[in-house]
Amino acid sequence: MASLTFTPEMLAAARELVGPHVHHTPVMHSRLLDQLAGAPLFFKCENFQRGGSYKLRGATHALLRLQEQAPVPAVVTHSSGNFAQALSVAAQAVGIPAHIVMPENAPAVKKAAVHTYGGRITECAPTLEAREDAAARISEETGAVFIHPSNDPMVMLGQGTACAELLEEVPDLECVVAPVGGGGLLGGTALACTFTDNACEPIGAEPLRVDDAYRSLQSGRIESNSRTDTVADGLRTVLGSHTFPVLKQYVNTIIRVEEAEIITAMRLVWERMKIVIEPSSAVALAAVLKDPGYIGGRKTGIIVSGGNVDLGKLPF
């Protein structure tokens, strides 16, 4: 499948389309974390987004673009949680059903939230094959249109609106760090950096245990993971045919972090910034703290991807 050629006009149009449907989330910073990183850090707090994560942006953009083409009777996706919630919110807003395939080991808090937003959950084994098979079956049985949680050009453009807002509010950022799982957020972030200010470097952050994106950029092809046991449950997915080409073209660096570093970063944000973030969100800060020499004192944006965490199962 040929990858889409993205343009600045496409990102601008995405911002205009999703703007009325999403929160313009705040940008925060902490002097203590600046000191630890040896650089000024600006946190784009998508944990305050509707649905608890940045993924509402991509879900909304993809759904609205589909509706421009033809009536959509229902939608279906597979997700460990955040895109599940996002698509449920987006579908509820336009009055259509959202069928959500979730792995049986997805956090209970995320399953409960999907139910709250009207999503219809089908559980499956915690493998990509099981997710895809269940989603395909539901699509065939119900006529629901499948929207991939990351590997969709319209989803990626929607996710890029978070970084575009950040760069508008803090226009002289020198780099932006975003976590990477399926690549939708990092891909969208890279597009926003490139289209807004070519001098602003997009940087990926990834758990070492699921470092397929790092290895994919090294090998030049999409790699898989032999394990998925990272605390950052939202980053267990792999790159796809649409996200990989964008990362390959625009992203030069992905910093890998250990599980203990993720947990330490998460706790720092909770204790020092007094905001709730999930482990996947903490990966970006963990990367900055792990390698402050790479950041080199540059003015840095951090995409806080979400705050959907089971308070009964905190990792610290």
C-alpha positions as CSV (number, residue, x, y, z in Angstrom):
1,M,0.0,0.0,0.0
2,A,1.5,3.3,-1.0
3,S,1.9,5.8,1.8
4,L,0.2,9.2,1.6
5,T,2.1,12.4,0.9
6,F,1.4,14.7,3.8
7,T,1.3,18.5,3.4
8,P,1.1,21.5,5.8
9,E,-2.3,22.2,4.5
10,M,-3.5,18.8,5.5
11,L,-2.4,19.3,9.1
12,A,-4.0,22.8,9.1
13,A,-7.3,21.3,7.8
14,A,-7.1,18.6,10.5
15,R,-6.8,21.3,13.2
16,E,-9.8,23.1,11.9
17,L,-11.9,20.0,11.7
18,V,-11.2,18.6,15.1
19,G,-10.9,21.9,17.0
20,P,-14.6,22.2,18.0
21,H,-14.6,18.6,19.2
22,V,-11.5,18.4,21.4
23,H,-10.1,20.3,24.4
24,H,-7.2,22.7,23.7
25,T,-5.1,21.2,26.5
26,P,-2.8,23.2,28.8
27,V,1.0,23.4,28.6
28,M,2.7,23.1,32.0
29,H,6.2,23.0,33.3
30,S,8.1,22.3,36.5
31,R,11.3,24.0,37.7
32,L,12.4,20.9,39.5
33,L,12.1,18.7,36.4
34,D,13.9,21.5,34.4
35,Q,16.8,21.1,36.8
36,L,16.9,17.4,36.6
37,A,16.8,17.5,32.8
38,G,19.2,20.4,32.5
39,A,16.8,21.9,30.0
40,P,13.5,23.9,30.0
41,L,10.7,21.4,29.6
42,F,7.1,22.2,28.4
43,F,4.5,19.5,28.9
44,K,1.6,19.3,26.5
45,C,-1.0,17.8,28.9
46,E,-3.2,15.5,26.8
47,N,-4.1,13.7,30.0
48,F,-6.7,16.5,30.4
49,Q,-8.1,15.7,27.0
50,R,-11.7,14.3,26.6
51,G,-11.4,10.6,27.0
52,G,-8.2,11.0,29.0
53,S,-5.7,10.9,26.1
54,Y,-4.5,12.5,22.9
55,K,-6.2,9.7,20.9
56,L,-9.6,11.6,20.8
57,R,-7.9,13.8,18.2
58,G,-7.1,11.0,15.7
59,A,-10.3,9.1,16.3
60,T,-12.4,12.2,15.7
61,H,-10.5,13.3,12.6
62,A,-10.7,9.9,11.0
63,L,-14.4,9.5,11.8
64,L,-15.3,12.9,10.5
65,R,-13.3,12.3,7.3
66,L,-15.1,9.0,6.7
67,Q,-18.5,10.7,7.2
68,E,-17.5,13.3,4.5
69,Q,-17.3,10.4,2.0
70,A,-20.4,8.4,2.9
71,P,-22.8,7.6,5.9
72,V,-21.0,5.5,8.5
73,P,-23.4,3.0,10.2
74,A,-20.9,2.0,12.9
75,V,-17.2,1.8,13.6
76,V,-14.9,-0.9,15.0
77,T,-11.3,-0.8,16.3
78,H,-9.0,-2.9,18.4
79,S,-7.2,-1.2,21.3
80,S,-5.8,-1.8,24.7
81,G,-7.7,1.2,26.0
82,N,-7.0,4.8,25.0
83,F,-8.1,4.6,21.4
84,A,-11.0,2.4,22.5
85,Q,-12.2,5.2,24.7
86,A,-11.4,7.9,22.1
87,L,-13.4,6.2,19.3
88,S,-16.3,5.5,21.7
89,V,-16.4,9.2,22.6
90,A,-16.2,10.2,18.9
91,A,-18.9,7.8,17.8
92,Q,-21.2,8.7,20.7
93,A,-20.9,12.4,19.6
94,V,-22.2,11.6,16.1
95,G,-24.7,9.0,17.3
96,I,-23.4,5.7,15.9
97,P,-22.3,2.5,17.6
98,A,-18.6,1.9,18.4
99,H,-17.5,-1.8,18.6
100,I,-14.3,-2.2,20.5
101,V,-12.0,-5.2,20.5
102,M,-9.9,-5.2,23.7
103,P,-7.3,-7.7,24.9
104,E,-8.5,-9.6,28.0
105,N,-5.6,-8.2,30.0
106,A,-6.4,-4.6,29.3
107,P,-6.6,-2.4,32.4
108,A,-10.0,-2.7,34.1
109,V,-10.2,1.1,34.4
110,K,-10.0,1.4,30.6
111,K,-12.6,-1.2,30.0
112,A,-14.9,0.6,32.5
113,A,-14.4,3.9,30.7
114,V,-15.2,2.4,27.3
115,H,-18.5,1.2,28.7
116,T,-19.1,4.7,30.2
117,Y,-18.7,6.2,26.7
118,G,-21.1,3.7,25.1
119,G,-18.5,1.4,23.5
120,R,-19.5,-2.2,22.9
121,I,-16.6,-4.4,24.1
122,T,-15.5,-7.7,22.7
123,E,-12.6,-9.3,24.6
124,C,-9.9,-11.3,22.9
125,A,-6.6,-13.0,23.6
126,P,-3.7,-10.5,24.0
127,T,-2.2,-11.0,20.6
128,L,-2.3,-8.8,17.5
129,E,-3.7,-11.7,15.4
130,A,-6.6,-12.2,17.9
131,R,-7.4,-8.5,17.8
132,E,-7.4,-8.3,14.0
133,D,-9.5,-11.4,13.6
134,A,-12.1,-10.2,16.0
135,A,-12.3,-6.8,14.5
136,A,-12.6,-8.3,11.0
137,R,-15.4,-10.6,12.1
138,I,-17.4,-7.7,13.7
139,S,-17.0,-5.6,10.6
140,E,-18.3,-8.4,8.4
141,E,-21.2,-9.1,10.8
142,T,-22.3,-5.5,11.5
143,G,-21.1,-3.4,8.6
144,A,-19.0,-1.4,11.0
145,V,-16.1,0.5,9.3
146,F,-12.7,-0.3,10.7
147,I,-10.5,2.5,12.0
148,H,-7.0,1.5,13.0
149,P,-5.8,3.0,16.3
150,S,-2.6,4.2,14.8
151,N,-1.8,3.0,11.3
152,D,-4.3,5.4,9.5
153,P,-3.2,8.6,7.8
154,M,-6.3,10.5,9.1
155,V,-5.6,9.2,12.6
156,M,-2.0,10.3,12.4
157,L,-2.9,13.8,11.2
158,G,-5.4,14.1,14.0
159,Q,-2.7,13.1,16.6
160,G,-0.4,15.7,15.1
161,T,-2.7,18.5,16.2
162,A,-1.5,18.2,19.8
163,C,2.0,19.1,18.8
164,A,0.8,21.8,16.4
165,E,-1.0,23.4,19.4
166,L,2.1,23.1,21.5
167,L,4.3,24.7,18.9
168,E,1.8,27.6,18.5
169,E,1.8,28.2,22.2
170,V,5.6,27.8,22.7
171,P,6.9,28.7,19.3
172,D,10.6,28.5,19.9
173,L,10.9,24.9,21.0
174,E,14.0,23.2,19.7
175,C,12.8,19.6,20.1
176,V,9.6,17.7,21.0
177,V,9.6,14.2,22.6
178,A,6.7,11.8,22.2
179,P,6.2,8.2,23.2
180,V,6.0,5.7,20.4
181,G,4.0,2.5,20.1
182,G,2.1,2.2,16.9
183,G,3.6,5.4,15.7
184,G,0.5,7.6,15.3
185,L,1.5,10.1,17.9
186,L,5.2,10.3,17.0
187,G,4.4,10.4,13.3
188,G,1.9,13.2,13.8
189,T,4.3,15.0,16.1
190,A,7.1,14.7,13.4
191,L,4.8,16.1,10.8
192,A,3.8,19.0,13.1
193,C,7.5,19.8,13.8
194,T,8.5,19.6,10.2
195,F,5.5,21.7,8.9
196,T,5.7,24.3,11.7
197,D,9.4,24.8,12.2
198,N,12.1,22.7,10.5
199,A,14.5,23.5,13.2
200,C,12.4,21.7,15.8
201,E,13.5,18.0,16.1
202,P,10.9,15.3,16.8
203,I,12.3,12.6,19.2
204,G,10.8,9.3,20.0
205,A,10.7,7.6,23.4
206,E,10.2,3.8,23.7
207,P,10.3,1.1,26.3
208,L,13.4,-1.1,25.8
209,R,11.2,-4.2,26.2
210,V,9.1,-3.3,23.1
211,D,11.7,-1.4,21.1
212,D,10.4,-2.3,17.6
213,A,10.3,1.3,16.4
214,Y,14.0,1.8,17.4
215,R,14.9,-1.4,15.6
216,S,12.8,-0.6,12.6
217,L,14.6,2.6,12.0
218,Q,17.9,0.8,12.3
219,S,17.0,-2.0,9.9
220,G,14.9,-0.1,7.4
221,R,11.9,-2.4,7.8
222,I,9.0,-2.9,10.2
223,E,10.2,-5.1,13.1
224,S,8.1,-7.0,15.7
225,N,8.4,-7.6,19.4
226,S,9.1,-11.0,21.0
227,R,7.7,-9.7,24.3
228,T,5.0,-7.2,25.5
229,D,5.5,-7.2,29.2
230,T,6.1,-3.5,29.7
231,V,4.3,-1.4,32.3
232,A,3.6,1.1,29.4
233,D,0.6,-0.9,28.2
234,G,-0.3,1.7,25.5
235,L,3.0,1.2,23.7
236,R,2.8,-2.6,23.2
237,T,1.8,-2.2,19.5
238,V,4.1,-2.1,16.5
239,L,4.6,0.3,13.6
240,G,2.4,0.0,10.5
241,S,2.6,0.7,6.7
242,H,1.5,4.3,7.1
243,T,3.3,5.3,10.3
244,F,6.7,3.7,9.5
245,P,7.4,5.7,6.4
246,V,6.7,9.0,8.3
247,L,9.1,8.0,11.1
248,K,11.7,6.8,8.6
249,Q,11.6,10.2,6.8
250,Y,11.3,12.6,9.7
251,V,12.6,10.9,12.9
252,N,16.3,10.4,13.5
253,T,16.3,9.5,17.2
254,I,14.4,7.2,19.4
255,I,15.6,6.9,23.0
256,R,14.9,3.6,24.8
257,V,14.1,3.4,28.5
258,E,14.1,0.7,31.2
259,E,11.0,-0.2,33.2
260,A,12.4,1.3,36.4
261,E,13.1,4.6,34.6
262,I,9.5,4.7,33.3
263,I,8.1,4.2,36.8
264,T,10.5,6.8,38.3
265,A,9.5,9.4,35.8
266,M,5.8,8.6,36.3
267,R,6.2,9.1,40.1
268,L,8.1,12.3,39.6
269,V,5.3,13.8,37.6
270,W,2.7,12.7,40.1
271,E,4.6,14.0,43.1
272,R,6.1,17.2,41.6
273,M,3.6,18.4,39.1
274,K,0.5,17.0,40.9
275,I,-1.0,15.6,37.7
276,V,-2.1,12.1,36.9
277,I,-0.3,10.5,34.0
278,E,-0.2,6.8,32.9
279,P,3.0,4.8,32.4
280,S,3.0,5.3,28.6
281,S,3.1,9.1,29.1
282,A,6.0,8.8,31.5
283,V,8.2,7.2,28.8
284,A,8.8,10.6,27.2
285,L,10.1,12.2,30.4
286,A,12.1,9.1,31.2
287,A,13.9,9.4,27.9
288,V,14.8,13.0,28.6
289,L,16.1,12.2,32.0
290,K,18.0,9.1,30.8
291,D,19.9,11.1,28.1
292,P,20.1,14.8,29.1
293,G,23.2,15.0,27.1
294,Y,21.3,14.4,23.9
295,I,18.8,17.1,24.8
296,G,21.8,19.3,25.5
297,G,19.9,22.0,27.3
298,R,17.5,22.6,24.4
299,K,14.1,24.0,24.9
300,T,12.0,20.8,24.9
301,G,8.4,20.0,24.5
302,I,7.0,16.7,25.9
303,I,3.7,15.2,24.8
304,V,2.0,13.8,27.8
305,S,-0.1,11.3,26.0
306,G,-2.7,10.3,28.6
307,G,-3.8,9.9,32.2
308,N,-5.9,6.7,32.1
309,V,-4.4,4.7,34.9
310,D,-5.9,2.1,37.3
311,L,-5.4,3.7,40.7
312,G,-5.6,0.3,42.4
313,K,-2.6,-1.0,40.4
314,L,0.0,1.8,40.5
315,P,3.5,0.6,39.7
316,F,5.0,2.6,42.6
